[in-house]
């Protein structure tokens, strides 16, 4: 063991001997300034180098703050954003993706087409490249990329709309108003396309994305539905539908936020451009509701959908509204009577166009209703139908008569004719006496003939009762006329008291 130890010690000495010797004290800087000249030279060189490096770092930092969001640059190297993806190596494409996203956060004024044309073209080219890059499937939506995407979309899309110049009261009643198109659509369309592809991306981590695409982001997205550009509303409709389908955690918030938009529209402003698009989204959402329906969903029907029949502009979204209502009735047929009562509550008495829409929706509802629910609402319903039968607007009168052409509704009517015929007989009789439209007269005669063929005794009883009530009303009217004549005669001979001021 001893020889081995000695041999090892010898080897260590040889190795240590070959190492460079430690510098002497005279060569080392000391606190007494023994070699201060040399130290000054070395420290000055080091200080100058640090200043140069610091200056360069400050330049890089300023450039980075322009290209990247302050919270999205961690772990990313700065890449020139104007480089094409085709010219960048694969290792740098992800950083270039984030760089281009942040470059597109600049917003331009499109009210002046000649201003900053070059910058607008560069941004549009970057947006086109971003859409193509995401479409190719090469993008990786890491957290910095998700944050940059949401920031870029928010910067470009979330904006205040110009003040409303047109009246909303006529929307849906006249089709002459030309839609207003946003001059910035060349950029906005690409941003919407990128946002849609981002949300639809198969490998998107929803848990990470929901931290940036949060409730505040969705609320601002919903506010954009008031845009007067129909192209923008159509893009929003597609995007919100995809968000609702992919981000399940946001579904209750979306339903609540849309309900609030409807409440404000119905009960406060009656001004909103995107009600039809919102209802179109909810048409497919309601289709997915489980049966039996939750109380929350029924409340949406009672508090939001039914009151939507009230505004004057219902024609702009009535087709989508009817579809949503019918989805509820399909799932729970007993809701039909509730909806019919809602229609009667908001029935238009001064708008013939709205009456036609209501009659059309009413027919669809009566096709879904069962006998028990029909009997609950038949009295108030056919009192309203009787008024429509007598309408001076021939289209409304015709549409009301067409209810008898529907076999399912006719079955309900004939089964309950003892109640319904006395309600509508006076209207039918008045039509045969003095309605101005020949088509309405023909329809009235057909309905009377139908009742006579099924229950002639009931028709005769209604005829007798109508004549009796008509005679009584004539006597009452004559008494009223005589009373007024006596009052007028008495007033004519009453001396006028003259009050003379002293």
HURAWO-V866531 format. One record per helix or strand. SS is the DSSP state (helix for helix, strand for strand). FROM is the first residue (numbers start at 0). LEN is the number of residues. If there is no record, write none. Layout:
ss:SS from:FROM len:LEN
ss:SS from:FROM len:LEN
This chain:
ss:helix from:1 len:17
ss:helix from:24 len:3
ss:helix from:35 len:32
ss:helix from:84 len:3
ss:helix from:89 len:14
ss:helix from:116 len:19
ss:helix from:142 len:15
ss:strand from:170 len:1
ss:strand from:173 len:1
ss:helix from:184 len:16
ss:helix from:205 len:7
ss:helix from:214 len:12
ss:helix from:229 len:17
ss:helix from:247 len:22
ss:helix from:274 len:13
ss:helix from:294 len:15
ss:helix from:311 len:5
ss:helix from:317 len:14
ss:helix from:334 len:11
ss:helix from:351 len:17
ss:helix from:370 len:19
ss:helix from:393 len:12
ss:helix from:406 len:9
ss:helix from:416 len:18
ss:helix from:437 len:17
ss:helix from:455 len:38
